[in-house]
Amino acid sequence: MLSGPDVDLRREADEEARRLLYVGCTRARDLLVQAVPEKAQEGGLLKCPGSDACTLLKPAMPGTTSLSLSSDVSIPSTCQILKPEAQAAPLNQNEPESSWFRPGDPRPGALPAVVTPSEAPTVAAAGGAGAVSWKAEDYCSSLILVSGGDPKDLGSIYHAAVAWACSNPDVLKNERAVADLLSRPATPLAFDAEALRVSLKARFAWIASTWPCSEVCAEYPVFATLDNGQRVVGKIDLLIRTTDGLVVMDHKLAGTSDGKVEEIVATWAPQLALYATAITRVSGMPPVGMWLNLLPEGSAARVTGAV
């Protein structure tokens, strides 16, 4: 016999099961499949919605083709009793894969419902070719990479270091702290700890000099709906609140030669444009500047004409 906390846990488990049963039965739009043990077709959670619902949910006799509702509406219904085979039939590799529903044919040119700016770069920037321009400023000459690595992993490490420095600026005064941070990932030797510390320190000093009395926020989440119904979901690498307005900055670990910068700007300007649109929708304030932080050398490129 249950008592005390066990009773409460049992009650919570039953309530959660009822909620799942309700959701499962009410969310179906075309087909509802209900599986119950052959020896326990009544009682249990099936009785919790009430006697009428219990009658409807109770499996019908095999061969049934319809189910009459209390509203005098009849819907197609069937019941099957599944029995284990005495010996499993060998799988026919030539048979087509079974599916409950016929896969729909994608509409040509259909746009995705959700857009993640950092995962969907495109060279076709708004405004057409030649509409986007840029101007770079160097803030540090330290090369923070000493070896190659997976760009995604390297980017994650750099993002973590920036976010840490934003929340605790004093870590950039501690050489050992940055080295300890880099010792945790699987590829710690990809970064030069001291060069990374110097680069981050120079970068925040450049931000403070360029936008006095500004506030910085790393990994700022944005959610907004575009005019065409698409949903923009992403995180701005660095959002800077200045006395003149908001500045959007994105990190790119891809080199800073002139030809390379032009390629990076052409590829990622649409990402900045999406972020700018999302920020404007949410805050009502269009960004006053959009920048790309170019690494491994320390350089920042202001991008104009992307929106």
C-alpha positions, -999 to 999 in steps of 0.1 A, spaced: 0 0 0 14 34 -10 16 63 14 32 97 18 56 107 -10 48 76 -29 12 86 -32 21 120 -45 45 106 -71 19 81 -82 -7 109 -85 17 131 -105 26 102 -128 -11 95 -135 -18 132 -142 11 134 -166 -1 102 -183 -36 117 -187 -21 149 -202 -2 128 -227 -33 108 -235 -53 139 -241 -26 155 -263 -22 123 -283 -59 120 -290 -66 156 -298 -36 165 -319 -42 139 -346 -54 155 -379 -57 125 -403 -50 93 -384 -50 82 -348 -34 49 -339 -42 35 -305 -23 4 -293 -36 -14 -262 -27 -49 -247 -52 -75 -257 -57 -87 -221 -63 -51 -207 -86 -33 -231 -106 -15 -204 -99 5 -173 -66 23 -165 -61 56 -182 -87 49 -208 -114 55 -183 -100 89 -171 -116 110 -199 -151 98 -189 -175 71 -199 -183 84 -234 -147 88 -243 -139 54 -227 -165 38 -250 -150 55 -281 -114 46 -272 -122 10 -264 -110 -12 -293 -137 -23 -316 -143 -58 -329 -120 -69 -357 -137 -61 -390 -152 -29 -378 -151 -2 -405 -166 29 -388 -171 45 -354 -202 65 -345 -197 96 -324 -222 111 -300 -227 139 -325 -242 114 -350 -211 117 -371 -195 85 -384 -157 83 -390 -137 55 -406 -123 31 -380 -107 -3 -380 -93 -28 -354 -66 -53 -358 -52 -79 -334 -15 -84 -339 -1 -118 -332 36 -127 -330 47 -150 -358 60 -184 -350 91 -176 -370 101 -141 -381 99 -138 -419 132 -128 -435 135 -92 -445 132 -86 -482 158 -60 -491 140 -53 -524 108 -42 -507 102 -4 -506 105 12 -472 71 12 -455 56 45 -445 23 57 -429 21 86 -452 31 92 -488 60 117 -488 48 150 -501 64 165 -531 83 196 -521 71 228 -537 97 242 -561 113 272 -547 97 268 -513 114 288 -486 122 272 -452 99 282 -424 128 289 -400 160 307 -410 192 305 -389 214 332 -402 247 316 -391 239 283 -409 226 297 -442 250 321 -458 244 332 -493 263 353 -519 231 368 -531 230 398 -507 200 420 -506 205 449 -530 224 429 -556 260 425 -564 282 455 -558 257 470 -532 277 459 -502 309 477 -493 333 474 -464 362 491 -446 386 473 -422 404 485 -391 432 466 -374 431 464 -336 457 437 -330 486 420 -348 488 388 -327 482 356 -345 459 336 -321 462 302 -340 492 280 -339 477 250 -357 447 241 -378 415 224 -366 379 220 -373 365 256 -380 333 249 -361 353 237 -330 377 266 -332 347 290 -335 330 275 -305 362 280 -284 366 316 -295 329 324 -288 333 309 -254 363 330 -247 346 362 -258 315 354 -237 336 347 -207 355 380 -211 322 399 -215 309 386 -182 343 388 -164 367 413 -180 393 407 -153 401 373 -168 420 390 -196 445 402 -170 452 366 -160 475 347 -184 468 314 -165 430 317 -167 430 318 -205 454 289 -207 432 269 -184 401 276 -206 420 264 -237 431 232 -219 395 219 -216 385 214 -253 398 185 -273 421 206 -295 438 230 -269 469 235 -291 450 252 -319 452 285 -300 481 304 -286 468 312 -251 488 344 -246 481 356 -282 444 350 -277 444 369 -244 463 399 -260 439 398 -290 408 398 -268 421 425 -246 430 447 -276 396 441 -291 377 452 -261 400 482 -258 392 491 -294 355 487 -288 357 510 -257 377 535 -278 354 534 -308 322 535 -288 328 552 -254 304 543 -225 291 513 -245 278 480 -232 286 446 -248 266 414 -248 278 381 -262 256 354 -278 225 377 -279 194 356 -289 171 370 -315 137 358 -327 116 377 -353 92 371 -381 99 385 -416 73 400 -439 71 368 -459 63 347 -428 97 332 -423 110 330 -387 145 342 -380 161 324 -351 197 329 -341 223 344 -318 243 376 -325 279 370 -316 283 404 -300 257 431 -296 271 465 -286 248 491 -271 262 525 -278 250 560 -271 239 563 -308 222 529 -310 229 492 -314 259 477 -332 259 441 -345 292 422 -347 299 387 -360 331 366 -356 347 351 -387 378 329 -383 389 330 -419 419 353 -425 421 389 -434 439 394 -468 421 419 -490 408 393 -514 397 371 -485 379 399 -468 360 408 -499 349 371 -502 339 369 -465 319 401 -467 300 390 -499 292 357 -483 281 369 -448 266 403 -455 231 386 -458 236 371 -423 242 406 -409 212 419 -428 190 392 -412 202 401 -378 196 438 -385 161 431 -396 154 409 -366 168 435 -342 147 462 -359 116 442 -356 121 434 -319 135 467 -306 122 492 -332 157 505 -335 177 498 -367 214 490 -359 237 519 -365 265 497 -375 272 461 -387 307 446 -383 326 414 -390 354 405 -365 381 389 -388 405 364 -373 431 349 -367 446 384 -373 428 411 -353 408 432 -377 372 445 -379 354 453 -411 324 476 -411 299 464 -437 275 489 -453 248 485 -479 237 450 -467 202 462 -460 
